[in-house]
Amino acid sequence: MFDYSKAVRLQRELFKQVAASLSNPLVDASRVEYIAGVDASYTGGYSIGVAVLVEAGSLRVLEKTHALVKAHVPYIPGLLAFREAPGVIEALLKLRLKPSVLMVDGHGLTHPRGFGIASHIGLVLGVPSIGVAKSRLYGEVRVEGGVRYIYAHGLKAGAILEHRGGELYVSVGYAITLDEALKIVRATLRDHKLPEPIHLADAYSKELKRALKGEDG
């Protein structure tokens, strides 16, 4: 049985480690070699976690991995990581090359307890991470120098980028500064609404879901 109260307490406690990581960032945008985009989809009570590793700059796909795990945790707003992270983490561990940074479809510090799925996965693996979401979850928007920043938990936790007629909510995940996170995300924007690593991961997860449904049929 999933313990909601215990999960919430854990998020609040682990947020402290994420906040501490900001004083010792592990990545510099100019030195990033590999970026892993991750995503998850669901079918038949299972979660399909995927990771797509691309070369920074060219965004050429180098590896694709996936993991199929039983989805034991129901969908609960604010606790998405406990449902999606196990499959995504397993997929990331299958990569032969270690990512310089992770790009996660979801939030990091811009979360009610400062510990969204981007922070969760980054902290567990010890890899710098960035959250990129399609809608705002938590935080106060302040305009500074023409940029819309999102403040949360006393920190400049994220920013809103306009791209292809929509908005992307970029947030610090783990062990990265917001400035570096924004540089990396901007460098991966192409013709799709989402940054290329996440777009590729999303497409791969849907492809696997269709294939699994075909097998079931």
C-alpha positions as CSV (number, residue, x, y, z in Angstrom):
1,M,0.0,0.0,0.0
2,F,1.4,3.4,-1.0
3,D,1.8,5.7,2.0
4,Y,0.9,9.2,0.9
5,S,2.1,10.9,4.1
6,K,5.4,9.2,4.1
7,A,6.0,10.2,0.4
8,V,5.3,13.8,1.2
9,R,7.6,13.8,4.2
10,L,10.3,12.2,2.1
11,Q,10.0,14.9,-0.6
12,R,10.3,17.7,2.0
13,E,13.4,16.1,3.4
14,L,15.1,15.4,0.1
15,F,14.4,18.9,-1.1
16,K,17.1,20.0,1.4
17,Q,19.7,17.9,-0.5
18,V,18.6,19.4,-3.8
19,A,18.8,23.0,-2.5
20,A,22.3,22.2,-1.1
21,S,23.4,20.9,-4.6
22,L,22.8,24.4,-6.1
23,S,25.9,25.7,-4.3
24,N,28.0,23.0,-5.9
25,P,26.7,22.6,-9.5
26,L,28.0,19.7,-11.4
27,V,27.6,20.9,-15.0
28,D,28.7,23.7,-17.2
29,A,26.6,24.2,-20.4
30,S,29.7,24.8,-22.5
31,R,31.1,21.4,-21.5
32,V,28.0,19.2,-21.9
33,E,28.7,16.2,-24.1
34,Y,25.6,14.1,-23.8
35,I,22.0,14.9,-22.9
36,A,19.5,12.2,-22.0
37,G,15.8,13.0,-22.5
38,V,13.4,10.8,-20.5
39,D,9.7,10.1,-20.5
40,A,7.2,7.4,-19.5
41,S,4.0,6.0,-20.9
42,Y,1.6,3.4,-19.5
43,T,-0.1,0.3,-20.8
44,G,-1.8,-2.7,-19.2
45,G,-0.8,-1.7,-15.6
46,Y,2.8,-1.2,-16.6
47,S,5.0,1.9,-16.9
48,I,7.4,2.1,-19.9
49,G,10.3,4.3,-18.9
50,V,12.5,5.5,-21.7
51,A,15.8,7.3,-22.1
52,V,17.1,8.8,-25.4
53,L,20.8,9.9,-25.3
54,V,21.8,12.6,-27.8
55,E,25.0,14.3,-28.6
56,A,25.1,17.9,-27.4
57,G,25.2,20.4,-30.3
58,S,24.2,18.1,-33.1
59,L,21.5,16.4,-31.1
60,R,22.3,13.2,-32.9
61,V,20.7,10.2,-31.3
62,L,23.4,7.9,-29.8
63,E,21.4,5.4,-27.7
64,K,17.8,4.5,-26.8
65,T,16.9,2.4,-23.9
66,H,13.7,1.4,-22.1
67,A,12.4,-0.5,-19.1
68,L,9.0,-2.1,-18.5
69,V,8.0,-2.1,-14.8
70,K,4.8,-2.7,-12.9
71,A,3.1,0.5,-12.1
72,H,2.4,0.0,-8.4
73,V,1.7,3.6,-7.5
74,P,-1.5,5.3,-8.7
75,Y,-1.4,8.7,-10.3
76,I,-1.4,11.3,-7.4
77,P,-0.8,15.0,-8.2
78,G,2.5,16.1,-6.8
79,L,3.7,12.6,-6.4
80,L,4.2,11.7,-10.1
81,A,7.9,10.7,-9.5
82,F,6.9,7.7,-7.3
83,R,4.9,6.4,-10.3
84,E,7.2,7.2,-13.2
85,A,10.8,7.4,-11.8
86,P,11.4,3.6,-11.3
87,G,11.0,2.8,-15.0
88,V,12.9,5.9,-16.1
89,I,15.8,5.3,-13.7
90,E,16.1,1.7,-14.9
91,A,16.2,2.9,-18.5
92,L,18.8,5.4,-17.7
93,L,21.0,2.8,-16.0
94,K,21.0,0.8,-19.2
95,L,22.8,3.5,-21.1
96,R,26.4,2.7,-22.0
97,L,27.4,6.4,-22.0
98,K,26.8,8.5,-19.0
99,P,24.7,11.6,-19.6
100,S,26.2,15.0,-18.7
101,V,22.7,16.2,-17.9
102,L,19.2,14.8,-17.8
103,M,16.2,16.5,-19.3
104,V,12.9,15.4,-17.7
105,D,9.3,16.0,-18.9
106,G,8.1,17.5,-15.6
107,H,9.1,19.9,-12.8
108,G,12.0,20.2,-10.5
109,L,12.1,22.9,-7.8
110,T,8.9,24.5,-9.1
111,H,6.9,21.9,-7.1
112,P,4.9,22.4,-4.0
113,R,7.6,20.7,-1.9
114,G,10.5,21.6,-4.1
115,F,11.0,18.0,-5.2
116,G,9.4,17.3,-8.6
117,I,10.3,14.3,-10.8
118,A,13.3,16.1,-12.3
119,S,14.8,16.6,-8.9
120,H,13.9,13.1,-7.8
121,I,15.6,11.3,-10.7
122,G,18.7,13.6,-10.7
123,L,19.3,13.2,-7.0
124,V,18.8,9.4,-7.1
125,L,21.4,9.0,-9.9
126,G,23.7,11.9,-8.9
127,V,23.3,13.5,-12.4
128,P,22.5,17.1,-13.0
129,S,18.9,17.4,-14.2
130,I,16.5,19.9,-15.7
131,G,12.7,19.9,-15.6
132,V,10.8,21.1,-18.7
133,A,7.0,21.2,-18.3
134,K,4.1,22.4,-20.5
135,S,2.2,24.1,-17.6
136,R,3.0,25.9,-14.4
137,L,2.7,23.8,-11.2
138,Y,3.9,26.0,-8.4
139,G,5.7,29.3,-7.7
140,E,5.4,33.0,-8.2
141,V,6.2,34.6,-11.6
142,R,8.3,37.7,-11.5
143,V,9.5,39.6,-14.6
144,E,13.2,40.6,-14.4
145,G,15.1,42.0,-17.4
146,G,12.4,40.9,-19.7
147,V,12.5,37.3,-18.5
148,R,9.7,35.6,-16.6
149,Y,11.3,33.8,-13.7
150,I,9.5,31.5,-11.3
151,Y,10.4,31.8,-7.6
152,A,9.6,29.0,-5.2
153,H,10.8,28.1,-1.7
154,G,12.9,31.3,-1.6
155,L,14.8,30.4,-4.7
156,K,14.9,31.5,-8.3
157,A,13.7,28.0,-9.3
158,G,12.7,28.3,-12.9
159,A,11.7,30.4,-15.9
160,I,9.2,30.5,-18.7
161,L,10.4,30.3,-22.2
162,E,8.3,31.1,-25.3
163,H,8.7,28.6,-28.1
164,R,6.6,27.9,-31.2
165,G,3.6,29.8,-30.0
166,G,3.6,28.0,-26.6
167,E,5.3,28.2,-23.3
168,L,7.9,25.9,-21.6
169,Y,8.3,25.9,-17.9
170,V,12.0,25.2,-17.2
171,S,13.1,24.5,-13.7
172,V,16.2,23.5,-11.8
173,G,16.2,19.8,-11.1
174,Y,19.4,18.8,-9.4
175,A,23.0,20.1,-9.2
176,I,22.6,22.8,-11.9
177,T,22.1,26.5,-11.9
178,L,19.1,28.0,-13.5
179,D,21.3,30.0,-16.0
180,E,23.0,26.8,-17.1
181,A,19.7,25.0,-17.4
182,L,18.3,27.7,-19.6
183,K,21.3,27.7,-21.9
184,I,21.1,23.9,-22.3
185,V,17.3,24.0,-23.0
186,R,17.6,26.9,-25.5
187,A,20.3,25.0,-27.4
188,T,18.0,22.0,-27.8
189,L,15.0,23.8,-29.2
190,R,14.2,22.9,-32.8
191,D,11.0,22.5,-34.8
192,H,9.0,20.7,-32.1
193,K,7.2,22.2,-29.1
194,L,9.4,20.4,-26.6
195,P,13.2,20.4,-26.5
196,E,14.5,17.8,-28.8
197,P,15.7,15.3,-26.2
198,I,12.3,15.2,-24.6
199,H,10.5,15.2,-27.9
200,L,12.5,12.1,-28.9
201,A,11.9,10.4,-25.6
202,D,8.1,11.1,-25.9
203,A,8.0,9.7,-29.4
204,Y,10.0,6.6,-28.4
205,S,7.7,5.9,-25.4
206,K,4.6,6.1,-27.7
207,E,6.3,3.8,-30.2
208,L,6.9,1.2,-27.6
209,K,3.4,1.5,-26.2
210,R,1.9,0.9,-29.7
211,A,4.2,-2.1,-30.1
212,L,3.2,-3.6,-26.8
213,K,-0.5,-3.0,-27.4
214,G,0.0,-4.8,-30.8
215,E,1.5,-7.8,-29.0
216,D,-1.4,-7.8,-26.5
217,G,-3.8,-7.9,-29.4
